[in-house]
């Protein structure tokens, strides 16, 4: 009979302190927050594109005197074409500012994630996986 010998890879026994666990938890929360913010940015970009499309469609109207319904809250209010275009422009500017703000928050969180990743890999090496799954 042939005997098989299992070779076991020596895994370092690294002690996880409370501070390490806090860093790991912060990394996980921050990663989730970045994902949420990116989803919110994508939704706002779609809304911005819809507003731009609406502006272009209004410019193609031939009848300038036709009242244009504009959705505010739960109601539609009719305005002139010029007033509606101004309202659309204001809404687009607001969305652009919100997107810029969200992108700034993503950048700051990613800097924190980079620092945490360096600290955690320095201590745990290959024993920890901080890379996001690309599913």
MDAnalysis code that builds the backbone (N, CA, C; Angstrom):
import MDAnalysis as mda
import numpy as np

u = mda.Universe.empty(405, n_residues=135, atom_resindex=np.repeat(np.arange(135), 3), trajectory=True)
u.add_TopologyAttr("name", ["N", "CA", "C"] * 135)
u.add_TopologyAttr("resid", np.arange(1, 136))
u.add_TopologyAttr("resname", ["UNK", "UNK", "UNK", "UNK", "UNK", "UNK", "UNK", "UNK", "UNK", "UNK", "UNK", "UNK", "UNK", "UNK", "UNK", "UNK", "UNK", "UNK", "UNK", "UNK", "UNK", "UNK", "UNK", "UNK", "UNK", "UNK", "UNK", "UNK", "UNK", "UNK", "UNK", "UNK", "UNK", "UNK", "UNK", "UNK", "UNK", "UNK", "UNK", "UNK", "UNK", "UNK", "UNK", "UNK", "UNK", "UNK", "UNK", "UNK", "UNK", "UNK", "UNK", "UNK", "UNK", "UNK", "UNK", "UNK", "UNK", "UNK", "UNK", "UNK", "UNK", "UNK", "UNK", "UNK", "UNK", "UNK", "UNK", "UNK", "UNK", "UNK", "UNK", "UNK", "UNK", "UNK", "UNK", "UNK", "UNK", "UNK", "UNK", "UNK", "UNK", "UNK", "UNK", "UNK", "UNK", "UNK", "UNK", "UNK", "UNK", "UNK", "UNK", "UNK", "UNK", "UNK", "UNK", "UNK", "UNK", "UNK", "UNK", "UNK", "UNK", "UNK", "UNK", "UNK", "UNK", "UNK", "UNK", "UNK", "UNK", "UNK", "UNK", "UNK", "UNK", "UNK", "UNK", "UNK", "UNK", "UNK", "UNK", "UNK", "UNK", "UNK", "UNK", "UNK", "UNK", "UNK", "UNK", "UNK", "UNK", "UNK", "UNK", "UNK", "UNK", "UNK", "UNK"])
u.atoms.positions = np.array([
    [0.821, -1.183, 0.000],
    [0.000, 0.000, 0.000],
    [0.865, 1.246, 0.000],
    [0.398, 2.180, -0.741],
    [1.116, 3.440, -0.817],
    [0.556, 4.379, 0.243],
    [1.418, 5.021, 0.911],
    [1.004, 5.964, 1.950],
    [1.034, 7.367, 1.365],
    [0.029, 8.129, 1.696],
    [0.007, 9.514, 1.241],
    [0.306, 10.406, 2.419],
    [1.095, 11.392, 2.141],
    [1.478, 12.336, 3.179],
    [0.907, 13.696, 2.799],
    [0.165, 14.247, 3.715],
    [-0.367, 15.579, 3.474],
    [0.641, 16.604, 3.940],
    [0.915, 17.515, 3.061],
    [1.774, 18.628, 3.447],
    [0.877, 19.777, 3.829],
    [1.037, 20.243, 5.010],
    [0.223, 21.382, 5.432],
    [1.072, 22.639, 5.384],
    [0.470, 23.664, 4.819],
    [1.151, 24.940, 4.731],
    [1.095, 25.582, 6.105],
    [2.209, 26.005, 6.566],
    [2.264, 26.631, 7.883],
    [1.575, 27.990, 7.822],
    [0.492, 28.092, 8.556],
    [-0.225, 29.357, 8.620],
    [0.181, 30.021, 9.915],
    [0.602, 31.242, 9.782],
    [1.024, 31.963, 10.965],
    [-0.159, 32.152, 11.896],
    [0.066, 31.949, 13.145],
    [-0.975, 32.165, 14.138],
    [-0.857, 33.609, 14.601],
    [-1.706, 34.452, 14.030],
    [-1.653, 35.874, 14.326],
    [-2.760, 36.196, 15.312],
    [-2.396, 36.874, 16.348],
    [-3.353, 37.258, 17.374],
    [-4.114, 38.498, 16.906],
    [-5.439, 38.409, 16.908],
    [-6.279, 39.533, 16.498],
    [-6.686, 40.292, 17.748],
    [-6.215, 41.509, 17.843],
    [-6.547, 42.323, 19.011],
    [-7.874, 43.044, 18.777],
    [-8.377, 43.657, 19.821],
    [-9.620, 44.418, 19.724],
    [-9.470, 45.555, 18.721],
    [-8.320, 46.221, 18.732],
    [-8.078, 47.311, 17.799],
    [-8.057, 46.804, 16.352],
    [-7.467, 45.623, 16.144],
    [-7.457, 45.030, 14.807],
    [-8.876, 44.745, 14.334],
    [-9.675, 44.189, 15.234],
    [-11.064, 43.880, 14.874],
    [-11.838, 45.155, 14.556],
    [-11.550, 46.219, 15.290],
    [-12.197, 47.506, 15.013],
    [-11.815, 48.009, 13.614],
    [-10.542, 47.846, 13.263],
    [-10.085, 48.268, 11.933],
    [-10.759, 47.444, 10.840],
    [-10.869, 46.138, 11.067],
    [-11.523, 45.261, 10.093],
    [-12.986, 45.654, 9.931],
    [-13.652, 45.926, 11.032],
    [-15.056, 46.332, 10.982],
    [-15.215, 47.674, 10.267],
    [-14.309, 48.604, 10.562],
    [-14.366, 49.911, 9.906],
    [-14.142, 49.754, 8.408],
    [-13.218, 48.876, 8.029],
    [-12.964, 48.620, 6.615],
    [-14.225, 48.086, 5.936],
    [-14.899, 47.134, 6.576],
    [-16.109, 46.542, 5.994],
    [-17.219, 47.590, 5.867],
    [-17.421, 48.383, 6.913],
    [-18.459, 49.421, 6.864],
    [-18.152, 50.454, 5.783],
    [-16.891, 50.836, 5.693],
    [-16.491, 51.834, 4.699],
    [-16.660, 51.302, 3.276],
    [-16.331, 50.042, 3.080],
    [-16.502, 49.430, 1.766],
    [-17.978, 49.417, 1.373],
    [-18.835, 49.060, 2.315],
    [-20.277, 49.067, 2.039],
    [-20.764, 50.476, 1.742],
    [-20.266, 51.448, 2.467],
    [-20.698, 52.831, 2.261],
    [-20.275, 53.332, 0.883],
    [-19.080, 52.965, 0.445],
    [-18.618, 53.363, -0.886],
    [-19.542, 52.768, -1.951],
    [-19.921, 51.516, -1.780],
    [-20.831, 50.868, -2.728],
    [-22.172, 51.597, -2.766],
    [-22.703, 51.944, -1.604],
    [-23.975, 52.668, -1.541],
    [-23.869, 54.034, -2.212],
    [-22.780, 54.747, -1.939],
    [-22.588, 56.064, -2.539],
    [-22.456, 55.977, -4.061],
    [-21.749, 54.968, -4.544],
    [-21.601, 54.806, -5.993],
    [-22.956, 54.510, -6.643],
    [-23.779, 53.710, -5.970],
    [-25.121, 53.448, -6.497],
    [-25.947, 54.730, -6.530],
    [-25.824, 55.532, -5.487],
    [-26.552, 56.801, -5.429],
    [-26.069, 57.759, -6.528],
    [-24.771, 57.774, -6.777],
    [-24.213, 58.617, -7.837],
    [-24.780, 58.185, -9.192],
    [-24.827, 56.885, -9.431],
    [-25.366, 56.382, -10.698],
    [-26.830, 56.779, -10.875],
    [-27.619, 56.703, -9.800],
    [-29.032, 57.088, -9.872],
    [-29.163, 58.579, -10.190],
    [-28.327, 59.389, -9.566],
    [-28.376, 60.833, -9.818],
    [-27.921, 61.163, -11.233],
    [-26.950, 60.427, -11.750],
    [-26.508, 60.646, -13.124],
    [-27.614, 60.297, -14.115],
    [-28.381, 59.254, -13.808],
    [-29.510, 58.909, -14.671],
    [-30.567, 60.004, -14.618],
    [-30.830, 60.530, -13.440],
    [-31.793, 61.629, -13.313],
    [-31.308, 62.855, -14.075],
    [-30.030, 63.131, -13.981],
    [-29.456, 64.267, -14.708],
    [-29.614, 64.076, -16.219],
    [-29.368, 62.871, -16.691],
    [-29.535, 62.590, -18.120],
    [-30.993, 62.773, -18.536],
    [-31.925, 62.352, -17.687],
    [-33.350, 62.540, -17.984],
    [-33.701, 64.023, -18.077],
    [-33.146, 64.830, -17.186],
    [-33.402, 66.270, -17.236],
    [-32.820, 66.895, -18.509],
    [-31.633, 66.446, -18.895],
    [-31.024, 66.958, -20.121],
    [-31.851, 66.568, -21.344],
    [-32.362, 65.345, -21.350],
    [-33.217, 64.909, -22.454],
    [-34.500, 65.732, -22.505],
    [-35.071, 66.010, -21.331],
    [-36.290, 66.817, -21.284],
    [-36.035, 68.224, -21.800],
    [-34.902, 68.801, -21.458],
    [-34.554, 70.137, -21.946],
    [-34.434, 70.148, -23.465],
    [-33.782, 69.135, -24.002],
    [-33.623, 69.051, -25.455],
    [-34.975, 68.895, -26.144],
    [-35.854, 68.094, -25.558],
    [-37.179, 67.903, -26.136],
    [-37.987, 69.200, -26.111],
    [-37.850, 69.962, -25.040],
    [-38.584, 71.228, -24.951],
    [-38.099, 72.228, -25.997],
    [-36.823, 72.197, -26.278],
    [-36.281, 73.119, -27.271],
    [-36.790, 72.809, -28.678],
    [-37.215, 71.579, -28.904],
    [-37.704, 71.192, -30.221],
    [-39.192, 71.513, -30.415],
    [-39.864, 71.941, -29.356],
    [-41.288, 72.284, -29.491],
    [-41.463, 73.495, -30.393],
    [-42.474, 73.432, -31.219],
    [-42.733, 74.539, -32.132],
    [-43.649, 75.582, -31.508],
    [-44.538, 75.165, -30.636],
    [-45.514, 76.071, -30.037],
    [-44.979, 76.581, -28.700],
    [-44.487, 77.829, -28.679],
    [-43.916, 78.398, -27.459],
    [-44.982, 78.749, -26.426],
    [-46.236, 78.874, -26.845],
    [-47.301, 79.265, -25.926],
    [-47.944, 78.078, -25.230],
    [-47.578, 76.880, -25.604],
    [-48.152, 75.677, -25.013],
    [-47.674, 75.524, -23.574],
    [-48.608, 75.399, -22.592],
    [-48.171, 75.217, -21.205],
    [-47.517, 73.840, -21.020],
    [-46.411, 73.829, -20.330],
    [-45.633, 72.615, -20.108],
    [-45.841, 72.166, -18.661],
    [-46.332, 70.937, -18.436],
    [-46.465, 70.453, -17.054],
    [-45.089, 70.114, -16.474],
    [-44.857, 70.576, -15.243],
    [-43.588, 70.321, -14.550],
    [-43.918, 69.631, -13.237],
    [-43.277, 68.511, -12.982],
    [-43.557, 67.691, -11.798],
    [-42.834, 68.253, -10.573],
    [-43.618, 68.666, -9.579],
    [-43.062, 69.152, -8.315],
    [-43.755, 68.374, -7.199],
    [-42.998, 67.560, -6.506],
    [-43.588, 66.756, -5.432],
    [-44.568, 65.748, -6.004],
    [-45.842, 65.860, -5.602],
    [-46.867, 64.938, -6.070],
    [-47.770, 65.539, -7.138],
    [-47.487, 66.747, -7.564],
    [-48.370, 67.422, -8.513],
    [-47.592, 67.899, -9.737],
    [-48.343, 68.177, -10.790],
    [-47.792, 68.780, -11.987],
    [-48.309, 70.212, -12.075],
    [-47.398, 71.137, -12.306],
    [-47.764, 72.539, -12.443],
    [-47.370, 72.974, -13.846],
    [-48.305, 73.641, -14.537],
    [-48.037, 74.083, -15.906],
    [-47.331, 75.427, -15.896],
    [-46.279, 75.508, -16.697],
    [-45.491, 76.728, -16.858],
    [-45.278, 76.975, -18.344],
    [-44.774, 78.152, -18.638],
    [-44.396, 78.438, -20.011],
    [-43.131, 77.648, -20.337],
    [-42.827, 77.558, -21.625],
    [-41.641, 76.820, -22.044],
    [-40.381, 77.431, -21.443],
    [-40.310, 78.737, -21.434],
    [-39.132, 79.434, -20.897],
    [-38.961, 79.162, -19.398],
    [-40.066, 79.264, -18.638],
    [-39.998, 79.009, -17.195],
    [-39.619, 77.555, -16.910],
    [-40.169, 76.647, -17.699],
    [-39.862, 75.238, -17.509],
    [-38.391, 74.961, -17.792],
    [-37.850, 75.559, -18.830],
    [-36.423, 75.391, -19.135],
    [-35.546, 75.924, -18.004],
    [-35.939, 77.065, -17.441],
    [-35.187, 77.621, -16.317],
    [-35.236, 76.689, -15.109],
    [-36.399, 76.111, -14.856],
    [-36.535, 75.178, -13.730],
    [-35.718, 73.914, -13.967],
    [-35.699, 73.448, -15.203],
    [-34.885, 72.277, -15.533],
    [-33.400, 72.566, -15.352],
    [-32.967, 73.737, -15.767],
    [-31.557, 74.110, -15.598],
    [-31.178, 74.175, -14.120],
    [-32.071, 74.737, -13.308],
    [-31.799, 74.809, -11.866],
    [-31.724, 73.404, -11.264],
    [-32.613, 72.521, -11.687],
    [-32.601, 71.144, -11.183],
    [-31.323, 70.425, -11.621],
    [-30.870, 70.682, -12.851],
    [-29.634, 70.055, -13.333],
    [-28.430, 70.535, -12.527],
    [-28.381, 71.827, -12.241],
    [-27.262, 72.363, -11.451],
    [-27.249, 71.761, -10.043],
    [-28.423, 71.618, -9.457],
    [-28.515, 71.012, -8.123],
    [-28.003, 69.581, -8.155],
    [-28.417, 68.820, -9.154],
    [-27.959, 67.432, -9.272],
    [-26.451, 67.360, -9.491],
    [-25.910, 68.248, -10.301],
    [-24.460, 68.258, -10.540],
    [-23.703, 68.519, -9.246],
    [-24.199, 69.435, -8.431],
    [-23.551, 69.723, -7.145],
    [-23.641, 68.521, -6.206],
    [-24.801, 67.852, -6.192],
    [-24.962, 66.671, -5.344],
    [-24.021, 65.557, -5.789],
    [-23.899, 65.357, -7.094],
    [-22.999, 64.328, -7.615],
    [-21.556, 64.644, -7.234],
    [-21.173, 65.902, -7.371],
    [-19.806, 66.306, -7.023],
    [-19.537, 66.075, -5.535],
    [-20.509, 66.396, -4.703],
    [-20.373, 66.185, -3.263],
    [-20.233, 64.698, -2.929],
    [-21.065, 63.876, -3.555],
    [-20.998, 62.433, -3.313],
    [-19.672, 61.854, -3.787],
    [-19.185, 62.325, -4.920],
    [-17.892, 61.838, -5.416],
    [-16.760, 62.243, -4.478],
    [-16.861, 63.414, -3.870],
    [-15.872, 63.839, -2.882],
    [-15.886, 62.939, -1.657],
    [-17.089, 62.560, -1.224],
    [-17.198, 61.654, -0.078],
    [-16.611, 60.287, -0.405],
    [-16.856, 59.800, -1.627],
    [-16.294, 58.514, -2.039],
    [-14.771, 58.579, -2.008],
    [-14.215, 59.660, -2.512],
    [-12.755, 59.818, -2.536],
    [-12.178, 59.809, -1.126],
    [-12.819, 60.531, -0.203],
    [-12.297, 60.574, 1.170],
    [-12.399, 59.208, 1.847],
    [-13.483, 58.483, 1.591],
    [-13.625, 57.150, 2.189],
    [-12.597, 56.195, 1.585],
    [-12.325, 56.326, 0.296],
    [-11.338, 55.460, -0.341],
    [-9.932, 55.715, 0.201],
    [-9.642, 56.950, 0.597],
    [-8.350, 57.236, 1.225],
    [-8.237, 56.515, 2.565],
    [-9.322, 56.544, 3.342],
    [-9.346, 55.836, 4.628],
    [-9.180, 54.341, 4.389],
    [-9.876, 53.813, 3.380],
    [-9.754, 52.389, 3.057],
    [-8.320, 52.023, 2.680],
    [-7.663, 52.881, 1.938],
    [-6.276, 52.624, 1.558],
    [-5.366, 52.542, 2.773],
    [-5.557, 53.467, 3.726],
    [-4.749, 53.444, 4.947],
    [-5.019, 52.178, 5.763],
    [-6.293, 51.826, 5.905],
    [-6.640, 50.620, 6.667],
    [-6.087, 49.376, 5.993],
    [-6.146, 49.340, 4.668],
    [-5.650, 48.176, 3.933],
    [-4.151, 47.999, 4.180],
    [-3.406, 49.092, 4.160],
    [-1.965, 49.024, 4.399],
    [-1.693, 48.494, 5.811],
    [-2.412, 49.022, 6.787],
    [-2.205, 48.603, 8.181],
    [-2.556, 47.123, 8.381],
    [-3.682, 46.710, 7.811],
    [-4.131, 45.336, 8.026],
    [-3.265, 44.328, 7.278],
    [-2.871, 44.637, 6.047],
    [-1.981, 43.728, 5.324],
    [-0.606, 43.672, 5.983],
    [-0.167, 44.783, 6.578],
    [1.132, 44.790, 7.258],
    [1.124, 43.817, 8.431],
    [0.013, 43.744, 9.125],
    [-0.052, 42.862, 10.290],
    [-0.397, 41.426, 9.915],
    [-1.383, 41.241, 9.019],
    [-1.897, 39.901, 8.748],
    [-1.362, 39.279, 7.470],
    [-0.737, 40.057, 6.621],
    [-0.176, 39.520, 5.383],
    [-1.218, 38.839, 4.525],
    [-0.923, 37.603, 4.094],
    [-1.833, 36.852, 3.232],
    [-2.963, 36.190, 3.996],
    [-2.988, 36.324, 5.306],
    [-4.030, 35.705, 6.113],
    [-5.340, 36.472, 6.087],
    [-5.348, 37.609, 5.441],
    [-6.570, 38.426, 5.371],
    [-6.802, 38.809, 3.912],
    [-8.066, 38.797, 3.533],
    [-8.424, 39.162, 2.158],
    [-9.299, 40.410, 2.224],
    [-8.774, 41.520, 1.728],
    [-9.517, 42.771, 1.755],
    [-9.964, 43.201, 0.359],
    [-9.773, 42.342, -0.616],
    [-10.163, 42.678, -1.975],
    [-11.632, 42.363, -2.182],
    [-12.315, 43.248, -2.888],
    [-13.743, 43.079, -3.156],
    [-13.928, 41.970, -4.182],
    [-14.968, 41.186, -3.986],
    [-15.313, 40.154, -4.962],
    [-15.959, 40.798, -6.154],
    [-15.501, 40.475, -7.327],
    [-16.071, 41.004, -8.574],
    [-17.104, 40.005, -9.070],
    [-18.305, 40.117, -8.564],
    [-19.362, 39.170, -8.957],
    [-20.260, 39.762, -9.982],
])
